[in-house]
């Protein structure tokens, strides 16, 4: 009987040891942990915002007569008020001409009786000035290119054309430059443009530069 009691005690002790070992073994797989989460993480797209300064648009010249010339006709200070640097494209819209005529005297015809509009006699110069550097728009084929030398061309030659090369803003500088328009109606222009008018738009497009490989 004593033997049985001793065996029972040993067995119970063995069970107790096994339970402790199991608990200890189970504890080796437990680690302290803490979970936190960020709140309201956001991605905000930058902005390109082209500002033309305080100039009043549109600008107009009336009356215009042969010999009139103005090298400071209009100017716009182009500024990117956004926070992403951009590159500038310039487009000249289709020139719209109106054959007005002189009510007191018939408008003269051009060569071979073909009517000529003011846009085919008026020379204009379009350029941008950045610091001390000037870039002039020059009609070339179906587009406009930037030239280093002063360029006057017939207004009609700019009609419906855009630049193929961009003007860079420069890192950290919001000022893209000052865009100018000058005009010159040659003194020898005749009656063929009396009472005529013409209008056009200049569009400035600021874009994100293409990603470099």
C-alpha positions, 0 to 999 in steps of 0.5 A: 500500500505504501508502494502504491502511495509512493508511485502515485506521488511520483506520478503526480510529481511527474505530471506537475513537472510536465505541466511546468515544462509545457508552460515554460516551453510555451512561453519561449514563443511569446514576445512583447509586441505593440501595434501603432498606425499612422493616421491620414497619410497623403500624397499631394500633387504639385502644381503648375500655375502660370501667371501673366502679371498685371498686364491688361489683355487683350491689347489693341492698336487703333488707328494704325498707319504706315510708318507706325512702329512700337518696340514695346507694344506689349509685354507679359511677365511669366511666373510659375506660382506653383511648386513644380518647375515647368517648361514653356511652350508658346503658340500663336493662334490663327490670325483673323483678318477683317477687310474693312476698307475706307468708306470714302475711297475704295480700298486699293487692291494688291497685285493682280487684283487680289485683296491683301489684308493687314496681317500680310503687311504688318511685321511683328516680333515676338520674344522672351527675355530671361535676365540678359538673354533674349530668344526670338520666335521665328516662323519656320515651316509649320512651326516656330523656333527660337532664334538668338537674333532679332526677328521680324516677320509678317504676322500672317507667317506666325498664324496657327504655329507653335514652338517645337522647343521649350523654354526652361524655368530653372531650378528654384526660380519662379520667373520664366521671363518677360514675353514681348510683342513689337510691331512695324507697319512699313512706311511704303504700305499702301491703300490696300490695308486702309480700314483693315483689322486683324487679331490673334491669340498668343497661348503660353503653356507651362508643362512638367518637363519630360522625365530624364532616363 
